[in-house]
Amino acid sequence: MFLPINGAGLGHVSRALAVAKALRKQQPEARIVFLTTSIAVHLVYREGFVCHHVPPAALLGAGVGTVSWNRLFYRCVSDALTTHRPGTLVFDGSAPYLGLQRAIRRYRSLRYVWIKRGLYKASIDQRLMNKNVAMFDAVIAPSEFGVPALQRQPDERISMVAPIIGMDRQDLLSPSEVCARLRIDPGRPRVYVQLGAGNINGIAGVQAHVVRILRQQGYQVVVGQSPIALKPESSDEADREIVDYPNSRYFAGFDFAVLAAGYNSVCEAISLNLPAIFLPNQATQADDQTLRATLASEMGPCEVVAEFSEAVFLGAISKLLPRIKSGETFPLHESNGANEAAKLVSN
């Protein structure tokens, strides 16, 4: 049973889906179910998996406190475990909630695996993190592009894998297919803009500025709307808007992109060789998006705008274009950590 924790974005559920699909290919007979707090339940079903849902605490309002929500979460986890009787529970989240910790203590016959990405902010209590790690039988740590191996803290239960990607290069639509599907001019430069769901940070204002600046520079602009945005903001100035999943299938059709700097966005841009300008989300609780974007900029054609302004953004475009025109690309990475992770899950 996969248990990705998401309330505001798609990062954890996307990574869990990538591993689950790889596991299904490796072991077609495996029975795979999901339980998630993500409101992207329909995306899990679309991939052919049964999915239970627990509403995230943030959506239940002030009347439901942390203690009450964890009781609800524990009951839902307990019911799903009793119904499906899995041999392994695979958790993907920043830290295990108290309700999950209670389930781990009660259902000791299960094998517990934590898919735990890195690059936590410096404010995160590492002692508590190590205590949480000790609750699991195994920890799968997806690599971050650009993070030196010496910075990865070894632990006997932690297995490092390549970055987990939900889309391989051979699965991309061709540039002509992208232009045909989106009805955009293949003879003019094209930029893809995706700044996240906006569920924890308002993106409408920055997105509008980005679109306006790009169009003034002569670009066709396609805005990717998150399929789980609670309050989607339509972009009147964009040439096209798309609500799809995964939007990365369109990447080959663009000259570059303007993206948030979450794990999936950065890893997919690098793996699929899409030049980018990253706008890190500073409102995340644990994820250090600024560090991730900075490391990416040292690997290939991308720039970082940590604090948005028109002048800084135009400067980033001016720095990026020569890198693209010179033919600079990201290194080719053949390995997808989803396949390695699936093997570790099934061990």
N, C-alpha and C positions, 0 to 999 in steps of 0.2 A: 504494500500500500504506500503510495506516494503522498506526502503531506507538505505541500509547499505553502508557505505563509506569505500572503500578499494582501495589502489593503489598498494601497495607492497606485501601484504600478504592476508591471508584468514580469519583472525580472526573475523572481523565484519560480513562478509557475512555468515560465518559458524554459528555464533550465531543467526543471523536473520533466517537462514534456519531451525535451530533447533526449534525456536519458531513458525515459520510458519507451520512446519510439525505437531507440537503439536496442533496448532490451527485448522488445517485441520482435525485432528482426533476428536477433541472436537466438531467442527462445520463443518461437511462435506459440508454444503450448502454455506459456506463462500466463497466469491470471493476474491482471494488473488493474487496480482501482485507485482512485484519487479521493482525497478529502482535502479541501482547501478553504481558506478564508478569502481567496480572491473572488472578485465578482466576475471573473472571466470564465465562469463555469461552462458557458456555451462553447468556448474555444477548446476546452478539454473534451467535451462530448464530440465536437467536430473531428477530433483526432481518433475517435472510436473508443474512448475510455469511459467507464462509469465514474461519476463524480458526485461525492457528497459535498455539502456546502455548510460552512459555519459563517454567519455574518460577522465581518470584522468589527471589533469594539468601537472603532471610530464612527461607524455608521449607525450604531444603536442608540446614540444620544447620551446626554449627561445622566439620564436616569439609570443607566446600567454601568455600575462601577467595575473596577478591575477584578475584584473578588468574584462578583456575580458572573462576569464574562468568562473567567477561567473555569468556573463551575460548569457553565454551559459548554465551553470548549471540551472539557474533560468528558462530559456525558456524550457529546457527539463523537469524540474519538473512541470512547468505550463501546458505543453502539456499533460503530463501523467495524471495529476489531472483532466484536462478537458475531456480527453478521457475516463477515468475509473470512475470518480466521487466517489472516496472512501469516507467513513465516518471517517476513521482514517488513519493517516500517522504515521508509526513507524520508527523512525530514530535510527540507530545504528552507532555511530562514536565517535571519541574523543571530537569533538566540532562541532557545526553547522556552516557550511560555510555561507558567506554573502548571497549567492544566495538562500540558504534554509531559512535564516532569512527573506529575502524579500518575499518569498512565504508564510511564516507563517503570516506575516503582511497582505498580500493580501487576502488569503483564510482563513478567520477567522471562517467560519462555520465548518471547520474540527476539529477533536480532534487530538492533537499532543502528541505523546508518544516518549520519549527518552530512549532507552536501553543503559545505561551508566555504563560501567565497571569502577572499581576503580583503586587504585594503580597508580595514576598519579605521575610523577616525582615532586620533590620539586620545580623545576623551573617553574612549571605551575602556572599562576596567578589565585588564588582561587577566588578573587573578580570577575574576568571576568567569571570564571566558574559558580559562583552563579548567575550572571546576565543571562548567557545562560540557566541555569536551569529554571529560571523564565519565559522563553518564552514558556515552554511546559505545557500542562495540567496535565501530569503525567510523572514520571521518574521511570523506572524499573532498579534497581541496582543489578546486579548479584553478589552474594557473592564471595569472594576469600577464598580459603581454608587457614586456619591458621590466618586470620585477626580477632583479638578480636572484639566482638560486640561493645565495648566501643569506638573503634577507628572509627566507622562508624557514620558520622555526620547525625543526624536526621533532616528531613525536611518533612513537612506535605504532600508534593506532591510526596515524594520518597517512593517507596515500595521495601523493600529488598526481594530478592528471593534466593533460593539455587543456587549454581553454575550451569550455563547453559551448558549442555553436549549434544553433537550431537550423542552419541553412548552409549547404555546401556550394562551392562555386558552380558545379555542374547542374545545380538546381535553379540557377538564376535565369530569369527571362532575358532574352537578347535585347540590345538597345532598340532594335526595330519593333520588337514585340511590345516593349514598354511604351514606346511612343504611340503605337497603334491603340493599345488598350486605354491609355490615358488621353488620347487625342491631343497630343502636343506635337509641335513642329520639330522633326528630327534635324532640321538645318540650323536651329538656334540653340545656344547653350542652355542647359537645364540644371536646376538645383533642387534637391529634396530637403525639406525642412521638417524635423520631428523633435519637439522639445519636451516630450513626455506627456503623461496623462493630465498633469495639472491638478491632481487631486491633493497634493500636499504643498504645492507652490503655484501661485498664479502665473500662467505663462502667456495669457492673451496679449498683454501689453508688449512684452518683448517680442513675441511672435509677429505681431503687427509691424513693429519697427523693422525686424529682419526681412519680412516679405517686401515691405516698401523699399528698403535700401537695395535689395537684390533686383527688384524690377526696375528701379532707377538706373541700375548698372547694366540693364539690357538682358537680364536672365529671365527665362521662364521658370516659374516657381510652383512646385507641387508640395502641398502641405499634407503630411500624414497625421490624421487624427487617431488618437488611441481608441481602440474598441471598448475600453472600459472607462473612458472619461465621463465623470459624473455630470459635469457641466461643459460639454464641448462648445468651444468658441469657434464659430465659423469665420473663416478668413476671406473677407470680401475681395481683397486685392490679389489673392493667389490665383494663378491660372487654373489650377485644379486642386481638389481635395480628395483624398482617398481614406477610407476606413476599411482596412484589410488586416489580415494576420497570416503569416508574418510579412510586414512591408518590405523586409530585406530582399524579397524575391525581385523587387524592382531596381535594385541598386545599380545594376550594369547600365541602366538607361540614363544615368546622371553624371555630370562633369564633377560635381562634388556635393556634399551635404552639409547641413547645419544641424547638429544633433546635441541632445543632452549627453552626459558622460556616464550613464549607467553601465554596468558590466556588459550587458548584452549589446548595447549600441556600439560601444568601443570595440569589443571583440569581433563583432560582425563587420564593422567598417574595416578593421585591419585584415581579417580573414578573407573578406570578399573584395579587398583592394579598392575601397571607396575613399578618395580624399575627403577630408572633413574639417569643419570648424566646430569645436566642441564648446558648449556652454554648460559648465558643470552646475548641477543643482546643489545649492548651498544649504537647502532646507532638510536634507536627509538626516536621520538620527545617527546612523552608524557608517554609511558608505562614504568613503573619501573620493568623491568624483573629481575633485581638482587634481589630486595626485595621479589618478588613473589617466586623466586627459594629458597631463604633463608628460608622463611616461610614454604615452602613445605618440606624442609629437616628436619624440626622439627616435621613433622607429620608421617614420615615413611621412608622407604628405598630409599633415594635419596641423592645425593651429588651435590655441586655447584662448578663449575670452572669459576670464574669471569674473570680471565685473563688466557688465554690458554698458556700452555707450556707442553712439554712432561712429565716433572717431576711432575707437578701439576696434570696432567690428570692421570698418573699412580698411583699417590697417592690417587686420588678419587676412582679409581677402587679398590685399596687395602682396602679402608674404606668401600666401598659399599658391597663387596663380603661377609664379615662376617655378615652383616646385613641381606643379602638374605639367607645365609646358616642357620642362627639362626631361620628362619621362620618369621622374622618381616614382617608385611604387613601394608598397609594403612587401616585406619578405613573404614568400610563399610558404604557408603552413599546411602541410598535408594532413596532419593528425587532428582529429576532432575528439576532444576529451569525453564527449558523450558516449563513445564506444568503449573507452577504457572504464568509465564510471559504471556503465551497464554490466560489465564483466565483474567489477568489484561488488556490485549490488547482489549479483547472483551467486557469488562464492559462498 
